[in-house]
Amino acid sequence: MENQNETNAPEKTHKRRVRYSGTHPKTYKEKYKEHQPEKYADMIEHVIEKGGTPAGMHISICVKEIIDFLQIQPGQKGLDATFGYGGHSKAMLECLKGEGHLTALDVDPIESAKTTERLRTLGYGPEILTVRLQNFAELGKIAAEEGPFDFILADLGVSSMQIDNPDRGFSYKSDGPLDMRMNPQKGESAAERLRSVTKEELEGMLIENSDEPYAAQIAKAIKNRLRRGSIETTGELRQVIDEALSFISGAEHKEAVKKSCARVFQALRIDVNSEFEVLYAFLEALPSALAPGGRVAVLTFHSGEDRLVKKSFQAMQKAGLYEDICREVIRPSAEECARNSRARSTKMRWAIRAREFESHGL
């Protein structure tokens, strides 16, 4: 007699891997081995050794420096405000040694689900790891429910798997929809944002968010293009920037376009995701979210973020909310930067909450 389950079971169809031209895969989707680190560990290590970041992965920065400062002990309660690929969370969970609890936040439902599954597979169940799909601007509310926390980490960089995936629209290096939303299910996309702002607002955005020296020319070119048609992809935006800088000739033109593209995409991403407003709300809530003597480390990746963190820590120490703050930024080692080029712009700052603490305005 035939097995009932075997008879009714659906046939498994073989899914062929992505085909690519040439001897090596070039696009994000073609790099199928890099998307499976557990299966192709040798390939992953080869890419990292060459100073690259495997497709679909993110290499956490300053892990040693963060762990050394946070001084995590088993039984403590902590918060990873920016879950991402989970590298920092994994390191913090290892310090807890199965005792205590870590809450992790992320607004990206796509990558958050992948990272949660990966860490669950490693044995970090809900009894020690809680993952919340929330923005860290809601720190006050989260701390009221799960805090206060003995340690907090915020890595403000965009994860590599978001930057490298053309479908997310964060990078000018690959063509894709001009989106840039951390949570693609909410808010305006970058393409929609460009249509809604005035030329003056766009120029101000480029100056304030990325110190773009050609802000006026680029803002004018973008709005002129939008009057004639649309800018829906990252490639189209790069083309407009290229045309806006046509007054720069020779070898300097290519380098100028590259640098301006990086700054314009950064400025637009910051605006689309309200990154400065979110960071300000997080910094305001930090002292009350930390337990007495609690420690916080923040990684920043551009001067605007670093200024906000520095000024907030200084003001709150002066007000008696922090007993100590870092005097000089901590940077990744030369070895780490050589292994991970995306670490080069990183700055780490830290603060320790006062033991005697009263909540009062600044």
N, C-alpha and C positions, 0 to 999 in steps of 0.2 A: 504493500500500500504506500502511495506517495506521501511524503511529509507535507502536511497542510501548509506549514509556514513557507516551505520551499516553493510550493506551487503558486502561492499568492504573492510571494516576494517580488517586488519590481526588479526588472533587469537593470544591472549597473552598467551605465554607459561609460566608455573610456573617454576621458577628457584630454585631448592632446595639448601639449605645452605650446606656448606662443612661439611662432616661427619668426626668425629674423634673418636679414640678409648679412652676408659677410661672415667672418669667423668669430666675432664677439658681439653680444647684445649691446645696443646703444641706448635705447629708450627705457623709461621706467618700467613699463609693463613687460618688456622683453627679458628683463633681468630676473628670470624665474628662480634661479638658484639663490640670489640674494634675498628673496622674499621668504626663503625657508631656511633660516639660520640653524635650526636644530638638525636639519638633514644635510646641509652643505657647510659644516663648520670650517673646513679648510678654505673654501672659497671666501667666506666671511672674513677670516683672519687675513687672507691675502689682500683683500680690498682695504682693510684697515691698516695693514702694514705699509701700504702704498700711500697712506694719508687720506684715503677716501672714506666715505660713509656708505655702507651697503644700502641699496634701495629698500625702502620700507622699514628701515631701522633708524635709531637715534642713539648716538654715543653720548652718554651723560658726562657732563663737564665738572671738574673740581670735586669729584666724589671724595677723595681722600681729605681734602681741605675742609669740606663740609662735615664729614664724619668726625674729624679731629676736633672741630670747634663745637659741634652739638653735644658731644660727650654723652651719647644716648646710653641709658642703663635699662636692663630688663625690668619690666613692670611700669615703665613710663608711658605717657600718652603723647602722641605726636600728630602733626599734620603736614602732609605734602600738598601744598596749595596748587601745584601744577603737575599733575600725574604723568602726562605725556607717555613716553615709552616705558616708564616704570623703573628705569635704572637707579634713580635716587631712592625711590620707594623700596626697592629690593635691598639696597645697602642698609637702609634704616631698619627694615624688618629683620635683617640678619643680626643687627645690634640688639634688638629686643629679645632674641633667643626664645621666641615662643611665649613670652610674658609681656603683658601690656597691650597697647592697641595703636594702630596707625589709621588715620582717616585721610583719604586722598580725594582731591577735587579735580575736575576737568570739565570744560564746557563742550569738548569735542566728542559727540556720541560715537563717532566712527572709531577713532583710535582708542578711546577709553574702554570700549567693549573688548577690543583685541588685547589690550594690556591687562585688563582684569582677568580674562581667560588664561593668559600666559602665567600670571602670578598664582592663580588658583591651581593651575597644573603643578606648580612648584610647591604646593602645600600650604599656601597662605589663604586660609579660608576666612569667612566672615567673622569668626571669633577674634581674629587679630587684625584683619584688614577690612575697612569699610570704604567703598568707593561711591562718591556722590557726584552726580552730574550737575554741578553748580559752579558758578563763577566765584573766584576768591574775593570779589568785592563784597560778598555776603558773609565775610568772616565773622562779623559780630553775631549774626544769627546762628551760624554753625557752631561757634564757640559756646554759645548759650546752651546748645543742645548736647554737645559732645566734649566740650572743654572744661576748664582751661587746659591748655596744652603745655607740656614740658619742653617741647621743641617744635619749631615750625621752619619749613623750607619753602621758598618761592623761587623757582627758576623761570625768569621772565622771557626766555628765548622761545622762538617758534621751533617746534620739533622738526627734525630733519625729514621725517616721513610726511609731514605736511608740506614742507618746502619742495621736496623732490617730486611729489605726486602732481602731475600737470592738471589733473581734474580739480584740484583745490585752488589753483590760480594764484599761488603766492609768489611764484618766481617768473622773472622775465626770460629765463634761460630755456624754458620749454613752452610751447604754445598750448594753451588751454583756456577754459572759460575764465573770465576776469571776475573771480568770486572773492577770495581772501577771507571769508568768514570762518572763525574758529568753529562755530556751530553753523553749518550750512543750512540748517532748518529754521534759523531765526535772523531777522534783521535784513538790512539792505546789502546787496552784493556790492563789490567795488565798482562794477559797471553802472549799477543804479545810482551809486553815490556820485559818480562823476557827472551824471546827467542832472542831479538835483542841486549841486553847488554852483554858485556864481563864479566868474573868473577871479574876482577879488578874494572870495573865500578859499578857492583852490590855491591861489598863490600864497595866501597866509598859511594854509595847511602845509604846503611844501617847505616853507621857511621854518615854521614852528616845529614840525615833526622830524625834519631831517636836514635842516640848514642847507637846502638846495640853492646853490648860487645862481642857477638859471631858472628860478621859479617863475618869474614874469613871462619869459619866453615860452616855457613849457605849458603854463596855465593857458596862455593865449592860444597856443597851437591845439591843445586839447579841446577847448571850447569851440574853436573854428571848425575842427573836424566834426564835432557833435552837431553843429548847425547844418552841416552838409550830409551827415550820415550817422554812424554809430561806432562805438568802441566796445566790443563785446568779448574780445580775447586778449590774453597777455601779449601775444604777438602784435596785435594791432596797436596796443598802447606803446610797446617798444618802438614800433615804426613811427608813431607820432613824435616820440621823444627824439628819435634819430633825425627826423625832418626839422624839428624845432631847433636843433643844434647844427644845422647845415652851415651856419656862418663860421663854424670852427672847421678849418681845413687841414688836409694832410694827415699825418700819423696821429695827431692829437685828437682828431674827430672820434675815432674808434674808442679810445680810452675815455674820452669825455662822455660819450653815450653810455658806455658800460657803467661808469660811476653814477651818472644821473639816473639811469634805470634803477640801480640799487637803491638810491635815495628816494626816488619817486614811489617805488613799490613799497618801501618801508613806511613812508609818510601816509600812503593810502591805507595800508594794512592797519596802522595805528589808529587812524580815523574810523575805519569800518568797525573795528572791534572796541572802540572807546578805551584804548589801552591806558592812557594817562589818567582818565577818570576812574577806571577800575583800580589802578595802582594806588591812587590817592585814597580811595575808600578803604583799601586793604591796609595801608600804612596807618590811617587814623584809628582803625579797629585793633591794630596789633597789640598794644600794651594790655588792653583788657582781655585779650584772647590768650595771653601767656600767663602761666602760673608764676608766682613769685620766684625769681631766679631763673625763669624760663629763657630759652635761647632761640634766636631767630637768625637765619642766614638768607640773604637775598642775592641772586645772580642777575646781573643786568648785562645788556648787550649793545646799548648805545647811550650817548651822553645825556639825553633827555631823561631816561629812566634813572640813570645813576644820580643825577642832580636831585631828583625827587626823593630818592631813598636817603641820600646824604643829608639833605636839609631836614627831612622828617626825623631822622635819628638824632641829629644835633639839637633840634628844637625840643624833642621829647626828653632827651637827657637833661637839658637845661631846666625843664619843668619837673624833673625828679622822677620821671616815669621809667627811665632806663638807668641802671647803675653803671653801665659801661657800654661804649660803642667802639668800633674799629676806627683808628686814626688814619690809617692808610688802606687803600683797597688791596685786596688779595687777588692775584692773577694766576692763571694756570701756569704750570711749569713749562719750560722750553720743550721738554720731552713730550708733554701732553699736546702742545700746539703743533709739534712736528707730526704727531700721530693723528691729530684731529684738527685740521685747519680751521674749522668753525669755532674753535675755542679761543682764537686769538683776540677777539674783541671783548671777551668776558671779564667782568669785574665782580668781585664778591665783597659784600659788606655784611657786618653782623652787629647785633645788639643783645644785651642781657637785661631782662626786666628787673626793676628794683625789688628788693626783698620786702621793704616797707613801701606799700603802694596804696595811693588814694586816687580814685578816678576824678580828675578835675580838668577843666578846659584849658586849652593853650592860648 
